[in-house]
């Protein structure tokens, strides 16, 4: 059995995973796109316990979800073969799903396609760009609002290589193994306080120095997108704090949308301590399948 734990940024997933490791014979598999990069332990909130797929790529490596899926499946299967419990922990929804299921990804876009279609959208405007999509992929156009710039551009990009956004259903199909999926629920006000407190703690631990040193190195496009990387590397302390807190709030809202799409999710009350949450997970999992104990 796999235990999978999802939740918004700063909700305490790592602490719950640490408590689970004290209770069952398990290994953590990270499902966080930022945590894949080495050299940014403070910025990516790398756990202080051993975890698979943390710090495995240099900063100049372009990470794809397809590549992640391959190494995540290998890690999970190795843990299961050893008779241990994989604990998949993450806040990157697509990576979380990729770790648990076998997703089929569309063909890669043509070089420069994203920028070209973005410029086309901006030049034509929302309505004309959407009409263009409707002529090439009517079904995808029916699912995307003209003002949703990101998805219209993505749909045009896919249509160009013979794929369709309409067929990009990530939440269908069976999971690879028996899995219990848990999510941490927390009221927005409490989560906002935790987000700001974590940003302040990162500053106290030296995240600006860490980020600034790494920012001067060769960086891939995906590394540059790590939340807070540019802000902590380039902005004064107070401005960086506000920018990172705001970006984290936006991310948390997006992550909550993913939580609502998780099939068969068991929602846990995030007001409980990590130890209480771990006990609840072990009890719920143990009622369905015997877990290897520590």
ChimeraX commands (.cxc) that place a marker at each C-alpha (Angstrom):
marker #1 position 0.00,0.00,0.00 radius 0.5
marker #1 position 1.07,3.57,-0.72 radius 0.5
marker #1 position 0.25,6.46,1.59 radius 0.5
marker #1 position -0.04,9.73,-0.30 radius 0.5
marker #1 position -0.18,13.10,1.43 radius 0.5
marker #1 position -1.13,16.28,-0.40 radius 0.5
marker #1 position -1.75,19.79,0.84 radius 0.5
marker #1 position -1.08,23.44,0.18 radius 0.5
marker #1 position 2.31,24.99,0.75 radius 0.5
marker #1 position 3.22,25.50,4.44 radius 0.5
marker #1 position 0.39,23.23,5.62 radius 0.5
marker #1 position 2.78,20.92,7.49 radius 0.5
marker #1 position 3.08,17.93,5.14 radius 0.5
marker #1 position 6.76,17.35,5.90 radius 0.5
marker #1 position 6.15,17.30,9.65 radius 0.5
marker #1 position 3.37,14.73,9.25 radius 0.5
marker #1 position 5.62,12.59,7.05 radius 0.5
marker #1 position 8.37,12.76,9.69 radius 0.5
marker #1 position 5.90,11.57,12.32 radius 0.5
marker #1 position 4.80,8.72,10.06 radius 0.5
marker #1 position 8.41,7.60,9.65 radius 0.5
marker #1 position 8.58,7.16,13.43 radius 0.5
marker #1 position 5.55,4.88,13.38 radius 0.5
marker #1 position 5.88,2.66,10.31 radius 0.5
marker #1 position 8.67,1.15,8.22 radius 0.5
marker #1 position 8.49,3.57,5.32 radius 0.5
marker #1 position 10.33,5.89,2.96 radius 0.5
marker #1 position 9.21,9.29,1.70 radius 0.5
marker #1 position 9.04,10.01,-2.03 radius 0.5
marker #1 position 8.83,13.73,-2.75 radius 0.5
marker #1 position 6.30,14.96,-5.29 radius 0.5
marker #1 position 7.50,18.55,-5.29 radius 0.5
marker #1 position 8.97,19.96,-8.50 radius 0.5
marker #1 position 11.15,22.50,-6.66 radius 0.5
marker #1 position 12.58,19.91,-4.26 radius 0.5
marker #1 position 14.14,18.04,-7.19 radius 0.5
marker #1 position 16.87,20.69,-7.39 radius 0.5
marker #1 position 20.08,20.49,-5.40 radius 0.5
marker #1 position 21.70,23.50,-3.80 radius 0.5
marker #1 position 18.53,25.18,-2.50 radius 0.5
marker #1 position 17.67,23.36,0.74 radius 0.5
marker #1 position 16.35,26.46,2.52 radius 0.5
marker #1 position 14.38,27.81,-0.41 radius 0.5
marker #1 position 12.78,24.46,-1.24 radius 0.5
marker #1 position 12.17,23.57,2.44 radius 0.5
marker #1 position 14.04,20.30,2.00 radius 0.5
marker #1 position 13.08,17.87,4.81 radius 0.5
marker #1 position 15.59,17.07,7.53 radius 0.5
marker #1 position 14.95,13.33,7.09 radius 0.5
marker #1 position 16.06,11.15,4.14 radius 0.5
marker #1 position 13.62,11.38,1.23 radius 0.5
marker #1 position 13.69,10.11,-2.32 radius 0.5
marker #1 position 13.78,12.62,-5.21 radius 0.5
marker #1 position 15.05,15.54,-3.14 radius 0.5
marker #1 position 18.08,17.40,-4.51 radius 0.5
marker #1 position 18.64,15.00,-7.40 radius 0.5
marker #1 position 19.19,17.47,-10.27 radius 0.5
marker #1 position 21.62,20.36,-10.79 radius 0.5
marker #1 position 20.17,23.81,-11.35 radius 0.5
marker #1 position 20.89,23.79,-15.07 radius 0.5
marker #1 position 18.76,20.68,-15.61 radius 0.5
marker #1 position 15.43,21.17,-17.40 radius 0.5
marker #1 position 12.94,19.08,-15.44 radius 0.5
marker #1 position 9.87,17.56,-17.09 radius 0.5
marker #1 position 6.97,15.79,-15.46 radius 0.5
marker #1 position 7.55,12.82,-17.77 radius 0.5
marker #1 position 11.10,12.42,-16.50 radius 0.5
marker #1 position 9.87,12.82,-12.93 radius 0.5
marker #1 position 7.21,10.15,-13.45 radius 0.5
marker #1 position 9.84,7.63,-14.58 radius 0.5
marker #1 position 12.08,8.09,-11.55 radius 0.5
marker #1 position 9.15,8.34,-9.12 radius 0.5
marker #1 position 7.70,5.03,-10.30 radius 0.5
marker #1 position 11.11,3.40,-9.98 radius 0.5
marker #1 position 11.54,4.71,-6.43 radius 0.5
marker #1 position 8.06,3.62,-5.34 radius 0.5
marker #1 position 8.43,0.16,-6.84 radius 0.5
marker #1 position 11.80,-0.31,-5.15 radius 0.5
marker #1 position 10.38,0.62,-1.76 radius 0.5
marker #1 position 7.42,-1.74,-2.20 radius 0.5
marker #1 position 9.73,-4.57,-3.31 radius 0.5
marker #1 position 11.68,-4.13,-0.07 radius 0.5
marker #1 position 8.48,-4.65,1.93 radius 0.5
marker #1 position 8.28,-1.03,3.07 radius 0.5
marker #1 position 5.59,1.61,2.69 radius 0.5
marker #1 position 6.11,4.48,0.24 radius 0.5
marker #1 position 4.84,7.81,1.53 radius 0.5
marker #1 position 4.33,10.15,-1.43 radius 0.5
marker #1 position 4.38,13.73,-0.19 radius 0.5
marker #1 position 3.86,16.77,-2.35 radius 0.5
marker #1 position 2.27,20.03,-3.18 radius 0.5
marker #1 position 2.84,20.01,-6.95 radius 0.5
marker #1 position -0.44,18.54,-8.14 radius 0.5
marker #1 position 0.68,17.23,-11.50 radius 0.5
marker #1 position 3.81,15.63,-10.04 radius 0.5
marker #1 position 1.76,14.12,-7.22 radius 0.5
marker #1 position -0.59,12.55,-9.73 radius 0.5
marker #1 position 2.29,11.41,-11.95 radius 0.5
marker #1 position 3.90,9.58,-9.02 radius 0.5
marker #1 position 0.72,7.61,-8.33 radius 0.5
marker #1 position -0.56,6.85,-11.84 radius 0.5
marker #1 position 0.77,6.18,-15.31 radius 0.5
marker #1 position 0.01,9.38,-17.18 radius 0.5
marker #1 position 0.27,9.61,-20.93 radius 0.5
marker #1 position 1.79,12.88,-22.02 radius 0.5
marker #1 position 1.22,14.63,-25.35 radius 0.5
marker #1 position 4.08,14.97,-27.81 radius 0.5
marker #1 position 6.51,17.80,-27.04 radius 0.5
marker #1 position 5.72,21.19,-28.62 radius 0.5
marker #1 position 7.78,22.54,-31.46 radius 0.5
marker #1 position 10.77,24.67,-30.38 radius 0.5
marker #1 position 9.63,28.18,-29.53 radius 0.5
marker #1 position 5.95,27.26,-29.83 radius 0.5
marker #1 position 4.96,28.57,-26.40 radius 0.5
marker #1 position 6.40,32.02,-27.04 radius 0.5
marker #1 position 5.03,32.13,-30.59 radius 0.5
marker #1 position 1.48,31.24,-29.56 radius 0.5
marker #1 position 1.63,33.59,-26.59 radius 0.5
marker #1 position 2.58,36.41,-28.92 radius 0.5
marker #1 position -0.22,35.37,-31.27 radius 0.5
marker #1 position -2.75,35.48,-28.42 radius 0.5
marker #1 position -1.55,38.93,-27.37 radius 0.5
marker #1 position -1.61,40.22,-30.95 radius 0.5
marker #1 position -5.05,38.86,-31.88 radius 0.5
marker #1 position -6.72,39.34,-28.52 radius 0.5
marker #1 position -8.75,36.76,-26.53 radius 0.5
marker #1 position -11.73,36.41,-28.86 radius 0.5
marker #1 position -9.82,36.06,-32.14 radius 0.5
marker #1 position -7.26,33.72,-30.57 radius 0.5
marker #1 position -10.13,31.58,-29.27 radius 0.5
marker #1 position -11.74,31.60,-32.73 radius 0.5
marker #1 position -8.42,30.38,-34.14 radius 0.5
marker #1 position -8.46,27.54,-31.63 radius 0.5
marker #1 position -12.07,26.72,-32.48 radius 0.5
marker #1 position -11.11,26.25,-36.13 radius 0.5
marker #1 position -8.26,23.86,-35.32 radius 0.5
marker #1 position -9.70,22.07,-32.25 radius 0.5
marker #1 position -13.41,22.78,-31.63 radius 0.5
marker #1 position -13.66,20.38,-28.67 radius 0.5
marker #1 position -10.79,22.03,-26.82 radius 0.5
marker #1 position -12.22,25.47,-27.60 radius 0.5
marker #1 position -15.48,24.38,-25.99 radius 0.5
marker #1 position -13.65,23.70,-22.74 radius 0.5
marker #1 position -11.56,26.87,-22.54 radius 0.5
marker #1 position -12.73,30.43,-21.91 radius 0.5
marker #1 position -11.27,33.01,-24.31 radius 0.5
marker #1 position -9.88,35.00,-21.38 radius 0.5
marker #1 position -7.95,32.00,-20.04 radius 0.5
marker #1 position -4.73,33.01,-21.78 radius 0.5
marker #1 position -2.58,30.17,-20.45 radius 0.5
marker #1 position -4.98,27.40,-21.49 radius 0.5
marker #1 position -5.81,28.90,-24.89 radius 0.5
marker #1 position -2.09,29.10,-25.64 radius 0.5
marker #1 position -1.58,25.54,-24.39 radius 0.5
marker #1 position -4.47,24.27,-26.54 radius 0.5
marker #1 position -3.07,25.97,-29.66 radius 0.5
marker #1 position 0.34,24.52,-28.89 radius 0.5
marker #1 position -1.09,21.01,-28.62 radius 0.5
marker #1 position -3.26,21.35,-31.72 radius 0.5
marker #1 position -0.18,22.23,-33.73 radius 0.5
marker #1 position 1.40,18.83,-32.99 radius 0.5
marker #1 position -1.80,16.85,-33.50 radius 0.5
marker #1 position -2.78,16.55,-29.83 radius 0.5
marker #1 position -5.67,18.09,-27.93 radius 0.5
marker #1 position -6.26,19.73,-24.60 radius 0.5
marker #1 position -9.62,17.93,-24.61 radius 0.5
marker #1 position -7.81,14.62,-24.26 radius 0.5
marker #1 position -5.55,15.85,-21.45 radius 0.5
marker #1 position -7.53,14.22,-18.62 radius 0.5
marker #1 position -5.07,13.74,-15.78 radius 0.5
marker #1 position -7.50,12.42,-13.19 radius 0.5
marker #1 position -8.93,9.45,-15.05 radius 0.5
marker #1 position -7.60,5.91,-15.02 radius 0.5
marker #1 position -6.44,3.61,-12.28 radius 0.5
marker #1 position -3.65,4.23,-9.81 radius 0.5
marker #1 position -0.68,1.90,-10.18 radius 0.5
marker #1 position -0.91,0.48,-6.67 radius 0.5
marker #1 position -3.37,0.41,-3.79 radius 0.5
marker #1 position -3.15,3.94,-2.42 radius 0.5
marker #1 position -4.75,5.96,0.34 radius 0.5
marker #1 position -4.72,9.65,-0.52 radius 0.5
marker #1 position -4.87,12.18,2.32 radius 0.5
marker #1 position -5.11,15.95,2.12 radius 0.5
marker #1 position -4.47,18.51,4.83 radius 0.5
marker #1 position -7.30,21.02,5.12 radius 0.5
marker #1 position -6.63,24.36,6.76 radius 0.5
marker #1 position -8.67,27.56,6.92 radius 0.5
marker #1 position -7.15,30.28,4.71 radius 0.5
marker #1 position -6.39,32.66,7.58 radius 0.5
marker #1 position -4.38,30.04,9.47 radius 0.5
marker #1 position -2.56,29.01,6.31 radius 0.5
marker #1 position -1.73,32.63,5.48 radius 0.5
marker #1 position -0.13,33.02,8.91 radius 0.5
marker #1 position 1.92,29.86,8.39 radius 0.5
marker #1 position 3.05,31.02,4.94 radius 0.5
marker #1 position 4.32,34.33,6.28 radius 0.5
marker #1 position 5.96,32.67,9.27 radius 0.5
marker #1 position 7.78,30.24,6.99 radius 0.5
marker #1 position 9.05,33.05,4.74 radius 0.5
marker #1 position 10.38,34.87,7.81 radius 0.5
marker #1 position 12.05,31.68,9.02 radius 0.5
marker #1 position 13.72,31.21,5.64 radius 0.5
marker #1 position 15.09,34.73,5.83 radius 0.5
marker #1 position 16.46,34.05,9.29 radius 0.5
marker #1 position 18.13,30.87,8.02 radius 0.5
marker #1 position 19.92,32.70,5.21 radius 0.5
marker #1 position 17.74,32.04,2.17 radius 0.5
marker #1 position 18.77,35.30,0.49 radius 0.5
marker #1 position 22.42,34.34,0.53 radius 0.5
marker #1 position 21.59,30.84,-0.71 radius 0.5
marker #1 position 19.38,32.14,-3.52 radius 0.5
marker #1 position 21.75,34.92,-4.59 radius 0.5
marker #1 position 24.68,32.51,-4.85 radius 0.5
marker #1 position 22.66,30.06,-6.92 radius 0.5
marker #1 position 21.06,32.75,-9.11 radius 0.5
marker #1 position 24.46,33.60,-10.61 radius 0.5
marker #1 position 24.94,30.02,-11.86 radius 0.5
marker #1 position 23.70,28.59,-15.18 radius 0.5
marker #1 position 20.00,27.93,-14.63 radius 0.5
marker #1 position 17.37,26.01,-16.56 radius 0.5
marker #1 position 14.00,27.59,-17.28 radius 0.5
marker #1 position 12.33,25.27,-14.77 radius 0.5
marker #1 position 14.86,26.12,-12.05 radius 0.5
marker #1 position 14.24,29.83,-12.55 radius 0.5
marker #1 position 10.55,29.21,-11.84 radius 0.5
marker #1 position 11.14,27.80,-8.34 radius 0.5
marker #1 position 8.89,29.84,-6.09 radius 0.5
marker #1 position 10.77,32.64,-4.36 radius 0.5
marker #1 position 14.07,32.01,-6.15 radius 0.5
marker #1 position 14.28,35.28,-8.08 radius 0.5
marker #1 position 12.63,37.33,-5.33 radius 0.5
marker #1 position 14.98,36.19,-2.58 radius 0.5
marker #1 position 17.98,36.45,-4.91 radius 0.5
marker #1 position 17.34,39.96,-6.20 radius 0.5
marker #1 position 15.06,41.94,-3.87 radius 0.5
marker #1 position 15.74,43.67,-0.55 radius 0.5
marker #1 position 14.70,41.73,2.53 radius 0.5
marker #1 position 11.32,43.39,3.17 radius 0.5
marker #1 position 10.31,43.42,-0.49 radius 0.5
marker #1 position 11.33,39.77,-0.89 radius 0.5
marker #1 position 9.24,38.77,2.11 radius 0.5
marker #1 position 6.12,40.43,0.72 radius 0.5
marker #1 position 6.65,39.11,-2.81 radius 0.5
marker #1 position 7.25,35.52,-1.69 radius 0.5
marker #1 position 4.30,35.58,0.72 radius 0.5
marker #1 position 2.02,36.85,-2.07 radius 0.5
marker #1 position 3.29,34.21,-4.52 radius 0.5
marker #1 position 2.81,31.51,-1.90 radius 0.5
marker #1 position -0.78,32.65,-1.29 radius 0.5
marker #1 position -1.50,32.34,-5.02 radius 0.5
marker #1 position 0.10,28.89,-5.11 radius 0.5
marker #1 position -1.97,27.75,-2.12 radius 0.5
marker #1 position -5.19,28.79,-3.87 radius 0.5
marker #1 position -4.16,26.79,-6.93 radius 0.5
marker #1 position -3.23,23.79,-4.79 radius 0.5
marker #1 position -6.65,23.84,-3.12 radius 0.5
marker #1 position -8.20,23.48,-6.59 radius 0.5
marker #1 position -6.09,20.36,-7.13 radius 0.5
marker #1 position -7.25,18.96,-3.78 radius 0.5
marker #1 position -10.86,19.16,-4.94 radius 0.5
marker #1 position -9.92,17.04,-7.98 radius 0.5
marker #1 position -8.24,14.24,-6.03 radius 0.5
marker #1 position -10.32,11.03,-6.37 radius 0.5
marker #1 position -11.26,9.32,-3.12 radius 0.5
marker #1 position -9.30,11.75,-0.99 radius 0.5
marker #1 position -9.49,11.52,2.81 radius 0.5
marker #1 position -9.48,15.03,4.25 radius 0.5
marker #1 position -7.63,15.60,7.52 radius 0.5
marker #1 position -8.05,18.52,9.91 radius 0.5
marker #1 position -4.84,20.56,9.64 radius 0.5
marker #1 position -5.40,22.08,13.09 radius 0.5
marker #1 position -4.18,18.84,14.66 radius 0.5
marker #1 position -0.54,18.29,15.53 radius 0.5
marker #1 position 1.69,16.32,13.18 radius 0.5
marker #1 position 1.71,13.45,15.68 radius 0.5
marker #1 position -2.09,13.37,15.89 radius 0.5
marker #1 position -2.39,13.43,12.11 radius 0.5
marker #1 position 0.15,10.62,11.76 radius 0.5
marker #1 position -1.76,8.50,14.28 radius 0.5
marker #1 position -4.98,9.10,12.34 radius 0.5
marker #1 position -3.34,8.11,9.04 radius 0.5
marker #1 position -1.87,4.94,10.52 radius 0.5
marker #1 position -5.23,3.98,12.05 radius 0.5
marker #1 position -7.12,4.55,8.80 radius 0.5
marker #1 position -4.52,2.72,6.74 radius 0.5
marker #1 position -4.23,-0.14,9.23 radius 0.5
marker #1 position -7.96,-0.73,9.03 radius 0.5
marker #1 position -7.53,-1.57,5.33 radius 0.5
marker #1 position -4.14,-3.24,5.18 radius 0.5
marker #1 position -1.48,-4.31,7.64 radius 0.5
marker #1 position 1.39,-1.80,7.59 radius 0.5
marker #1 position 4.99,-2.76,8.36 radius 0.5
marker #1 position 5.74,-1.22,11.76 radius 0.5
marker #1 position 9.00,0.32,12.93 radius 0.5
marker link #1:1,2 radius 0.2
marker link #1:2,3 radius 0.2
marker link #1:3,4 radius 0.2
marker link #1:4,5 radius 0.2
marker link #1:5,6 radius 0.2
marker link #1:6,7 radius 0.2
marker link #1:7,8 radius 0.2
marker link #1:8,9 radius 0.2
marker link #1:9,10 radius 0.2
marker link #1:10,11 radius 0.2
marker link #1:11,12 radius 0.2
marker link #1:12,13 radius 0.2
marker link #1:13,14 radius 0.2
marker link #1:14,15 radius 0.2
marker link #1:15,16 radius 0.2
marker link #1:16,17 radius 0.2
marker link #1:17,18 radius 0.2
marker link #1:18,19 radius 0.2
marker link #1:19,20 radius 0.2
marker link #1:20,21 radius 0.2
marker link #1:21,22 radius 0.2
marker link #1:22,23 radius 0.2
marker link #1:23,24 radius 0.2
marker link #1:24,25 radius 0.2
marker link #1:25,26 radius 0.2
marker link #1:26,27 radius 0.2
marker link #1:27,28 radius 0.2
marker link #1:28,29 radius 0.2
marker link #1:29,30 radius 0.2
marker link #1:30,31 radius 0.2
marker link #1:31,32 radius 0.2
marker link #1:32,33 radius 0.2
marker link #1:33,34 radius 0.2
marker link #1:34,35 radius 0.2
marker link #1:35,36 radius 0.2
marker link #1:36,37 radius 0.2
marker link #1:37,38 radius 0.2
marker link #1:38,39 radius 0.2
marker link #1:39,40 radius 0.2
marker link #1:40,41 radius 0.2
marker link #1:41,42 radius 0.2
marker link #1:42,43 radius 0.2
marker link #1:43,44 radius 0.2
marker link #1:44,45 radius 0.2
marker link #1:45,46 radius 0.2
marker link #1:46,47 radius 0.2
marker link #1:47,48 radius 0.2
marker link #1:48,49 radius 0.2
marker link #1:49,50 radius 0.2
marker link #1:50,51 radius 0.2
marker link #1:51,52 radius 0.2
marker link #1:52,53 radius 0.2
marker link #1:53,54 radius 0.2
marker link #1:54,55 radius 0.2
marker link #1:55,56 radius 0.2
marker link #1:56,57 radius 0.2
marker link #1:57,58 radius 0.2
marker link #1:58,59 radius 0.2
marker link #1:59,60 radius 0.2
marker link #1:60,61 radius 0.2
marker link #1:61,62 radius 0.2
marker link #1:62,63 radius 0.2
marker link #1:63,64 radius 0.2
marker link #1:64,65 radius 0.2
marker link #1:65,66 radius 0.2
marker link #1:66,67 radius 0.2
marker link #1:67,68 radius 0.2
marker link #1:68,69 radius 0.2
marker link #1:69,70 radius 0.2
marker link #1:70,71 radius 0.2
marker link #1:71,72 radius 0.2
marker link #1:72,73 radius 0.2
marker link #1:73,74 radius 0.2
marker link #1:74,75 radius 0.2
marker link #1:75,76 radius 0.2
marker link #1:76,77 radius 0.2
marker link #1:77,78 radius 0.2
marker link #1:78,79 radius 0.2
marker link #1:79,80 radius 0.2
marker link #1:80,81 radius 0.2
marker link #1:81,82 radius 0.2
marker link #1:82,83 radius 0.2
marker link #1:83,84 radius 0.2
marker link #1:84,85 radius 0.2
marker link #1:85,86 radius 0.2
marker link #1:86,87 radius 0.2
marker link #1:87,88 radius 0.2
marker link #1:88,89 radius 0.2
marker link #1:89,90 radius 0.2
marker link #1:90,91 radius 0.2
marker link #1:91,92 radius 0.2
marker link #1:92,93 radius 0.2
marker link #1:93,94 radius 0.2
marker link #1:94,95 radius 0.2
marker link #1:95,96 radius 0.2
marker link #1:96,97 radius 0.2
marker link #1:97,98 radius 0.2
marker link #1:98,99 radius 0.2
marker link #1:99,100 radius 0.2
marker link #1:100,101 radius 0.2
marker link #1:101,102 radius 0.2
marker link #1:102,103 radius 0.2
marker link #1:103,104 radius 0.2
marker link #1:104,105 radius 0.2
marker link #1:105,106 radius 0.2
marker link #1:106,107 radius 0.2
marker link #1:107,108 radius 0.2
marker link #1:108,109 radius 0.2
marker link #1:109,110 radius 0.2
marker link #1:110,111 radius 0.2
marker link #1:111,112 radius 0.2
marker link #1:112,113 radius 0.2
marker link #1:113,114 radius 0.2
marker link #1:114,115 radius 0.2
marker link #1:115,116 radius 0.2
marker link #1:116,117 radius 0.2
marker link #1:117,118 radius 0.2
marker link #1:118,119 radius 0.2
marker link #1:119,120 radius 0.2
marker link #1:120,121 radius 0.2
marker link #1:121,122 radius 0.2
marker link #1:122,123 radius 0.2
marker link #1:123,124 radius 0.2
marker link #1:124,125 radius 0.2
marker link #1:125,126 radius 0.2
marker link #1:126,127 radius 0.2
marker link #1:127,128 radius 0.2
marker link #1:128,129 radius 0.2
marker link #1:129,130 radius 0.2
marker link #1:130,131 radius 0.2
marker link #1:131,132 radius 0.2
marker link #1:132,133 radius 0.2
marker link #1:133,134 radius 0.2
marker link #1:134,135 radius 0.2
marker link #1:135,136 radius 0.2
marker link #1:136,137 radius 0.2
marker link #1:137,138 radius 0.2
marker link #1:138,139 radius 0.2
marker link #1:139,140 radius 0.2
marker link #1:140,141 radius 0.2
marker link #1:141,142 radius 0.2
marker link #1:142,143 radius 0.2
marker link #1:143,144 radius 0.2
marker link #1:144,145 radius 0.2
marker link #1:145,146 radius 0.2
marker link #1:146,147 radius 0.2
marker link #1:147,148 radius 0.2
marker link #1:148,149 radius 0.2
marker link #1:149,150 radius 0.2
marker link #1:150,151 radius 0.2
marker link #1:151,152 radius 0.2
marker link #1:152,153 radius 0.2
marker link #1:153,154 radius 0.2
marker link #1:154,155 radius 0.2
marker link #1:155,156 radius 0.2
marker link #1:156,157 radius 0.2
marker link #1:157,158 radius 0.2
marker link #1:158,159 radius 0.2
marker link #1:159,160 radius 0.2
marker link #1:160,161 radius 0.2
marker link #1:161,162 radius 0.2
marker link #1:162,163 radius 0.2
marker link #1:163,164 radius 0.2
marker link #1:164,165 radius 0.2
marker link #1:165,166 radius 0.2
marker link #1:166,167 radius 0.2
marker link #1:167,168 radius 0.2
marker link #1:168,169 radius 0.2
marker link #1:169,170 radius 0.2
marker link #1:170,171 radius 0.2
marker link #1:171,172 radius 0.2
marker link #1:172,173 radius 0.2
marker link #1:173,174 radius 0.2
marker link #1:174,175 radius 0.2
marker link #1:175,176 radius 0.2
marker link #1:176,177 radius 0.2
marker link #1:177,178 radius 0.2
marker link #1:178,179 radius 0.2
marker link #1:179,180 radius 0.2
marker link #1:180,181 radius 0.2
marker link #1:181,182 radius 0.2
marker link #1:182,183 radius 0.2
marker link #1:183,184 radius 0.2
marker link #1:184,185 radius 0.2
marker link #1:185,186 radius 0.2
marker link #1:186,187 radius 0.2
marker link #1:187,188 radius 0.2
marker link #1:188,189 radius 0.2
marker link #1:189,190 radius 0.2
marker link #1:190,191 radius 0.2
marker link #1:191,192 radius 0.2
marker link #1:192,193 radius 0.2
marker link #1:193,194 radius 0.2
marker link #1:194,195 radius 0.2
marker link #1:195,196 radius 0.2
marker link #1:196,197 radius 0.2
marker link #1:197,198 radius 0.2
marker link #1:198,199 radius 0.2
marker link #1:199,200 radius 0.2
marker link #1:200,201 radius 0.2
marker link #1:201,202 radius 0.2
marker link #1:202,203 radius 0.2
marker link #1:203,204 radius 0.2
marker link #1:204,205 radius 0.2
marker link #1:205,206 radius 0.2
marker link #1:206,207 radius 0.2
marker link #1:207,208 radius 0.2
marker link #1:208,209 radius 0.2
marker link #1:209,210 radius 0.2
marker link #1:210,211 radius 0.2
marker link #1:211,212 radius 0.2
marker link #1:212,213 radius 0.2
marker link #1:213,214 radius 0.2
marker link #1:214,215 radius 0.2
marker link #1:215,216 radius 0.2
marker link #1:216,217 radius 0.2
marker link #1:217,218 radius 0.2
marker link #1:218,219 radius 0.2
marker link #1:219,220 radius 0.2
marker link #1:220,221 radius 0.2
marker link #1:221,222 radius 0.2
marker link #1:222,223 radius 0.2
marker link #1:223,224 radius 0.2
marker link #1:224,225 radius 0.2
marker link #1:225,226 radius 0.2
marker link #1:226,227 radius 0.2
marker link #1:227,228 radius 0.2
marker link #1:228,229 radius 0.2
marker link #1:229,230 radius 0.2
marker link #1:230,231 radius 0.2
marker link #1:231,232 radius 0.2
marker link #1:232,233 radius 0.2
marker link #1:233,234 radius 0.2
marker link #1:234,235 radius 0.2
marker link #1:235,236 radius 0.2
marker link #1:236,237 radius 0.2
marker link #1:237,238 radius 0.2
marker link #1:238,239 radius 0.2
marker link #1:239,240 radius 0.2
marker link #1:240,241 radius 0.2
marker link #1:241,242 radius 0.2
marker link #1:242,243 radius 0.2
marker link #1:243,244 radius 0.2
marker link #1:244,245 radius 0.2
marker link #1:245,246 radius 0.2
marker link #1:246,247 radius 0.2
marker link #1:247,248 radius 0.2
marker link #1:248,249 radius 0.2
marker link #1:249,250 radius 0.2
marker link #1:250,251 radius 0.2
marker link #1:251,252 radius 0.2
marker link #1:252,253 radius 0.2
marker link #1:253,254 radius 0.2
marker link #1:254,255 radius 0.2
marker link #1:255,256 radius 0.2
marker link #1:256,257 radius 0.2
marker link #1:257,258 radius 0.2
marker link #1:258,259 radius 0.2
marker link #1:259,260 radius 0.2
marker link #1:260,261 radius 0.2
marker link #1:261,262 radius 0.2
marker link #1:262,263 radius 0.2
marker link #1:263,264 radius 0.2
marker link #1:264,265 radius 0.2
marker link #1:265,266 radius 0.2
marker link #1:266,267 radius 0.2
marker link #1:267,268 radius 0.2
marker link #1:268,269 radius 0.2
marker link #1:269,270 radius 0.2
marker link #1:270,271 radius 0.2
marker link #1:271,272 radius 0.2
marker link #1:272,273 radius 0.2
marker link #1:273,274 radius 0.2
marker link #1:274,275 radius 0.2
marker link #1:275,276 radius 0.2
marker link #1:276,277 radius 0.2
marker link #1:277,278 radius 0.2
marker link #1:278,279 radius 0.2
marker link #1:279,280 radius 0.2
marker link #1:280,281 radius 0.2
marker link #1:281,282 radius 0.2
marker link #1:282,283 radius 0.2
marker link #1:283,284 radius 0.2
marker link #1:284,285 radius 0.2
marker link #1:285,286 radius 0.2
marker link #1:286,287 radius 0.2
marker link #1:287,288 radius 0.2
marker link #1:288,289 radius 0.2
marker link #1:289,290 radius 0.2
marker link #1:290,291 radius 0.2
marker link #1:291,292 radius 0.2
marker link #1:292,293 radius 0.2
marker link #1:293,294 radius 0.2
view
